[in-house]
């Protein structure tokens, strides 16, 4: 086994490998290598020969990275939810392929990936209208790394070039949500409207948008004062599908007397509304639904929220930020992070602590003050005993 190099044009070298099969017949493998140094080309030739001897050699391929990504997306269709697959496809086709989709898969190097990230941050938006947000580029990095890891498993690559690339740093912005006075103002401002129940479930129970529109009356236990989150609505291009909650398992959420009363009133009002059009309310009916009892799409709830908040004097926040408000209220009022995590449906308490770290400094000050107060009481008791 041997090989040699020659310069085809300035900076471009041909690496020719002589390989012999089991019958002693010689076959030649051609590689192109870009460098200004003959020595580096010879080192690459030696590396390829070592791979052949070690059984790690991969045949030169003309498969472009963009073509490979389409194959990977087809594979991932059975691995993730339809909505997640849609998001993967969107990022791949709109953001990744235009930058490095034409690069041959086996020639995709860390430097090329890093340059793509820099371009995306500077001018990655469609029609050249500015750069992409760092969070989007980080998402791109995760997909590229995941896709190339699969290429290694399929033996299309020897190693993952994305492992040697660092994504851009994402600085966490300020979390916008409502404090308790604003929460009270919010609830009162929508009283008497169809938005009251979803807002109450969001800001006083911490439910996600998909969980709210998937909630049925059979999931509400008025006797125990709780509701069960057993499914969530996911909106895709094909329509709305119902799936297990985000954490993959259901959870029970205790209801305050305020929420219980609002749900009782709402259930009676909904039953009367349905009777007017000849429909009998059942346990299978959705808690928050259209006038005819049919379920609402998650995006419709977002649209109704934007219209409602636009009429208020409160800061404009996302509907999902009502969930953040509930989490903040719990932690500020001394609820243990583990309890808050279970109520919110986080898979780990660490997620709760990470998301709401802005609340922790005040909690730590309060904890330090309580410990100090307890110490002073103990010292005073000890001093009084010594006096006796």
Secondary structure, 3 states (H helix, E strand, C coil): CEEEEEEEECCEEEEEEEEECCCCCEEEEEEEEECCCHHHHHHHHHHHHHHHHHCCCCCCCCCEHHHHHHHHHHHHCCCCCHHHHHHHHHHHHHHHHHHHCCCEHHHCCHHHHHHHHHHHHHHCCHHHCCCCCHHHHHHHHHHHHHHHHHHHHCCCCCCCHHHHCCCCCCCCCCCCCCCHHHHHHHHHHCCCCCHHHHHHHHHCCCCCHHHHHHCEHHHEECCCCEEEECCEEEEECCEEEEECCCCCCCEEEECCHHHHHHHHHHHHHHHHHHHCCCCCCCCCCECCECCCCCECCHHHHHHHHHHHHHCCCCCCCCCCHHHHHHHHHHHHCCCCHHHHHHHHCCCCHHHHHHHCHHHHHHHHHHHHHHHHHHHHHHHHHHHHHHHC
